[in-house]
Amino acid sequence: MVARRLADESVQPAEFAFTNDNVQWAEKRIALFPAGRQQSAVIPLLMRAQEQEGWVSRAAIEKIAQMLDMPYIRVLEVATFYTQFQLQPVGTRAHIQVCGTTPCMLRGAEDLRAVCQQKIHPEAHHTNEDGTLSWEEVECLGACVNAPMVAIFQDTYEDLTPERLEEIIDAFAAGKGDTITPGTQIERHNSAAIGGRTTLIEEPTATREKFVPPAPAEEVPAAAATPAQAPAQSPTPTTAAKPKDVTAESAPAIKEPSRRAKVSQATAESERRQVNVEARANGTPNAAMREGAVGSEAEGGKFDTGKAPGKRVRSEPVEGGTSAGTRKSSPVKVRKADPKEVSPTADRGALTPLFAMPEGAGDDLKLLSGVGPVIERKLNALGITQYAQIAKFRKADIARVDEVLNFKGRLERDEWVKQAKALAKGGVEEYRKVFGRDPR
């Protein structure tokens, strides 16, 4: 990127001031941001200053910095970074931006640039003799299908030829730019095909008839069915959902189960429940349920899971007993836990205090650059709760904190000790005097 610098002092105005309407607009814009974050309005205010004066001057940058309580250099960094800000005086009637990206270049952008060099000035960012026109080459303006194109202030003019651009420049030079309609300059609608539509242009040849569903077939009573139509035997009842237009009388296969079938189903369900009860009662799975299965007292059950200390008692059925019989108990040896083993639930990553925590309420350490809620909690865990502690840090203390928190030199790089001294001495006001900005 080419270095962007402010215009020469010979063209810089002595002062800058927003109009009354723009002052009210700026105050509303600044109020949209929460307290302490008004600096976020720097880009909108720079844009409004450019719309008012045509370009961004040194005086405008300094004025906006004062309004937002920002150092001048911070506003200058924003203005010089974004190419949307004009740092040189531009034409009072038109500043023409010629798109030079590939689509426009392939369709004649170089010819448009030659027109600007001929009618305005041989070099970009220079005004013509009377200061009414200027030009520059920019990146994509966002209407590639209508290439080539230019932008004049906030409007775009597309599908240009060198001859059409000359007419547009002459109109703006004469103060009649409002007579030129923005957008495409040829016979097309926005970005549609040149010459009009090319698809879906045929008129419909017939009107689609409204669909009428066929009437349902007449049902045939079961008694009137012929021998060929009658089923050889009644199929097995099913629980499938019935279609809306089918009844149990016309479709025997989906008739409800008979009373005898319902009783049989209830008996089978009762027997299954009884099997489950017996399996739970004696601890041995029923063979009919899972062939070859082991009981609840399988080999894996002999080992203590560590959930409860002491001996674990295993219950066994009495020989020849039933599910309701008495049982005898036999102790099972429990593997004792190795004291050297680390508990998986142990707290990992806890910080050990490095300093004695002072008495009194803690300070808001988040005012230090680079300190957020997480780092503040870590500092508190180390015993650091007040600015005065950090202000008295020596190199050894800085190295200890840096090593424990793996900061890699952040304390010295962000000048925590200097920040803490200012905050401990006079709070935010003292911080502003020392650093020329609000904390963080």
N, C-alpha and C positions, 0 to 999 in steps of 0.2 A: 504494500500500500504506500502511495506517495505521502510524504510527510505533510500534514495539514497545519498551517500556521495562521495566526491572525493577520489581517491586512496591515499594510504599512501605516505608520503613525500619521502620515500626511493626510490620510483619508479617514482616520478615526475621529468620530464626534467627541466633543468635550464631555458630554453627559447623555444620559438616557433616562427616560421616564415613560411608564405606561400611560395610556390614555385613561380617563376616568372609568370608561366601560371596561377596559382591560384590567384595571386595578380591582374592580369588583369581581370580575371573572376569576382573577388569580387568587383572591381571598377565598372564594368558594372552592376552588380547586385544591388549595392547600388544606382547607378544613376537611376534605374527604379522607385524609390520612390520619392515623391515630397519633396521639401525643408522642413526640420524640421521633416521629418518622416523616416529618414534613419535607425532608430533603428528597423524598421520592417524587415530589412534584417538579423536579428540576427539568425534566424533558418537556412536559407540557408548557412550562413557562418559557423555555427557550424557543419552542415552536411559536408561541403567541408573540414573542418579541420579533421573530423573523417575519411573521405575517404582517406585523405592524410596520416594520422598517424595511422589509425586503431582504435583510441579511442580519447576522449576529455580530455585533461590534464588541470591542473590549468594554465599553461603558455598560452595555446590556448585560454582559457576563458578570461584571462587578455588582450591578444593581440586583440581579437575581440572587447572587451569593448573599447579599445583605438581607434580602427578604427571607431567605431560607436558613439564615445563620450558618452558612457553609464557608469554608476557606475558598478563596478565589480559584486556587489551583484545581479544586475538585470540580467546579463548574466548567473550567477550561478543559479538563480532561474529557468531560462528556461532549462538549461542543466540538472538540477536535476529533473525537473518535467516530461519531456518526456523520456519514457523508450527506445526510439530509439537511444538515445545517450549512448555510452559505456563510463563509468567513470573509468573503470579499463583497464589495458593493456590486449589485446586479442591476440590470435594466429596470427602470421605473415602470415601464409599460409591459415588458415581456422578458422573462429569462427562459430561454429555450433549452430543454434537455433532450439531446438526441440519443436514442437507444442504440448502443453499439454491440449488443450481444448477438450471437450467431444467427438466429432467425432473421433479425432485422438486417444484419450485415449481408446475408445472402440475397436479400430482396432490395438492396439499394441504399443502405444506411450511409455508405461512404459518399454517395451523391448528395444526400441531405446535409452531411457535415460540410461538404464543399460549398453548398449554398450559404450556410451560416458563416463560413470563413470569408466568403465574398461580400455578403450584404451586411455583416455585423463587425467582425474583427478577425484577423488571421489566427489569433490565439484564443483559446478558451479562457473563461473567467476574466475577460476584459469587456468593457462596455464600448458601444459605438461612440462617435464624436459627441453627440448630445446627451449621452448617458441614458437613453431610453431603452436600449436593447442589449442583451448579453446572451451567451450560450456556453454549453459544456457538453461533453459526452458522458453518458452514465451507463450503468448496467441495466438489466432487464426491467422494463416498465410494465410487464404482465399482460400484454395483449399480443402474444406471438403470432396467433393466427391472422391478425390484421397487420402484420409487418409490411413495410417499415413504419415507424411511428416516432412522435416527439411528445414531450409534455411541456406545457407552459403553465407554470405555477401549479394549480391543482387540477387542470384539465388535460386530457390526452387527445391527440389528433392522429388518426390512424389511416392506413392504406394510402400513404403519401407518395407523390411523385415530386421530383425537384421543382417542376413548374408550380404545383399546388402549394408547396412550402414557400416559394417566393411570394405568392399571393397572400398567404397567411402572414408572413413577416411584414409585408407592405401594409396590411390592414392594421396590425398592432403598432407599427411605427407611426401611422397616421392617427392613432388614438381610437380606432374603430375595431378593436379586437372583439367587442361584444357582438359584432355582426357575423362572426365565424362560428358555425355550429360545431361543438366538440364531437368527438367520436369518429366513426369511419367517414371518409371523404369520397366514397364511391357508392355505387348502387348495391347496397347490401343492408340487411337488418342486423345490427350489432355484429356478431361473429358468425352469422349464418352464411351459407354458400353464396358466392358471387352470382348475381342474376336471379336469385330467388330459390325456392325449394326445388329439390331434385328427387325427393322421395315422398311417398304417400300423397301423390298429387292426383290419383285417379278418383273419380266419383264412384261411390258404391253402386253396383249394377242391380242388386236385388236386396229386398228387405228381408231380414231373417224372420222366419215365422216363429211365433211364440210356441215354446215347447209345452205340449199337453201330455201328461203321463197317461199311459193306457189304463183302461178300466181293469180292475182285478178279475181274474177268471172266476166263473160261477162255481161255487162249492158244490160238491157232490156228496149227498148224505152217505154215511157209512153203510146203512142198510141197503141202499140201492146200488152199491158197487157190484160189478160183475165178478164172476169167479176169477177171471184173468187179472182183474184189478185188485182183488183181495189178497192180502199177504198170506203166505203159507203158514206163518206162526207169528205170534206177537213178539216184537223185538224187545230187547232188554230196556227197561225204563231208563231215561237219561235225565240229567239235571241241567242240560244246556238251555240257554235262554230262548224263549219262544220268539219267532218273528212276529211282527205286528199283525200281519194278515193271515196268520195260521192259528187255529184253535185246537184245543185238545181233542175235540170230537172229530175234526177232519184229519188229524195226524196222530194216530194211536201211539206212535213212537215217543211222543213227548207228554203223554198223559202223566198225571201225578201218580206217585207210588200208591199202591193199595194199602189198606190198613194192615194186612198181614206183613207186607214189605216193611212198613214203618216199625212194626213190633220187632221184626228180625234185626233191623238196623239198631234199634234201641238196645236189644240184647247183646249184640256184638260190641257196641260201645261200652256197655257195662262190664263185659268180660275184659276188654282192654284196660279199663280203669283198674279192675281188680288185679290184673297182672302187674301193672305199674306199682300198685300199693304193696304187693308182696315183694317186688324187687327192692323197694326202698326199705321195707321193714327188716329184711335179713341181710341187707348189704350185698347180696349176690344177684347180678343181672339174670333175668330170665333167659333161658336158652332160646326161647321163641323170639325174643326181641333182638338179640345180637349173639349169633353163634360164635363161640370161642372167645367172648369178651371176658375180661377180668373184673373183679369186684372193686369196690372203693378202697379196699385194703390191698392194692397191688404192690409190687415191689417198690414202685416210686413213692408209695405212701409211708415207707419206713424211715424216710429222711426228714429231719426237721427243716422246715422252710425258713426258720429264723424269725417267724412272726411272733412267737411266744417263747420265753425262756423256760427252762426246767424240763422235766421229763414229759414225754407224750405217751398217753395210754391208748392202746389199740384194743378195740372191742372185737371179740370173736364169738360166733354162735356156739352154744353148748352142743356137744355131739349128740345127734339124734333129736335136737330141739327143733321147735317150729319157729315161725316168725315172731311169735309172742313169747317164746321161752326166755329163760334167764341166760345171761352171758357172763363169761369170766373175762377178766382184764389181765393183760400181761404188759409189763413195762418195756418200752423200746428205748434203746440207747440214742442219745441226742448228740450230734456233732457240735462241739463247742466252737464258737467263733474265734478266729485268730485275732488277738489284740492288735497285731501289726497291720491287719487289713484296713483299708480305707472305706468308710461307708459311702455307698453311691449317693446317699442323700445328704452327705456332708456339704456344708456351704463352701463352694469353691470360688476363688477370686475375691474374698473379703479382704479389705485393706486394714492393715495394722496401724494404729495411730503413731505418728512420728513426733508430734509435738503435744505439749500439755494444753488442753483446750482452755482458753481464758474465760473468766467469769463475765457475765453480762450478755446482752443480746448480740447476736451475730449480725454482721453487715451484709449488704447485698453484693456478694462477690461477682454477680453477673454483670456488674458495671465495668469489670475489667475486660479488655479486648480478648476475644477468643474464649470467654468463659460462658457456658450455657448452664442449664439446670443440671445436666448429667455431671459435668466437671465440677460444678459447685458442690454437689453431693459427695463426690470423691474427695474434694479438699476438706469438707467438713469431717469426713471419715478419718482423715489424717490429723485432725485436731486443728485445722485452720478455719477460723470462722470470722476473723476481723481483719480490716485493712492494716491495722497497726502491726500485726504479726508479719505480713508480707513485706511491709515497709522496712522491717528490721532484718530481713533475710541477708545472710552472708553467702559467699560463694558455695560453701559447704552445704548450707540449707537448700540453696537452689539446685545443686547437683543431686541431693537426696530426693527431692520432690520430682525432679525431672526424670530420675531413674525409675522411681516407683510407678509413675504415671506414664512413662515412655513418651515424654513430650518432645524429645529430640531438640532441646534448646528453645522451646516456645517461651519460657519465662523471660529469658534475656532478649529474645527476638521481639516480643511484644512489650517489653519494658514494664513488666508487672510491678517491680519494686518502685519505679518512678510513678506509675499510675497510682499505686496504693498509697504512697506518700502524699500525693495531691489530694486523694479522696479522704485520707485520714485527717489531713490538715484543715480542709475547708469544704469538703463534699464536692458537689457538681460544679459550683461556682469556681472553686480553686482549680478544678480539673480543666475548665474552659480557659482559665488564664494561662495555664501551663501548656496545654496542647492546642488551644485555639479551636476546639470542637467539643461537642457533647460526648460523654462516655459512650464507648462502643460505636 
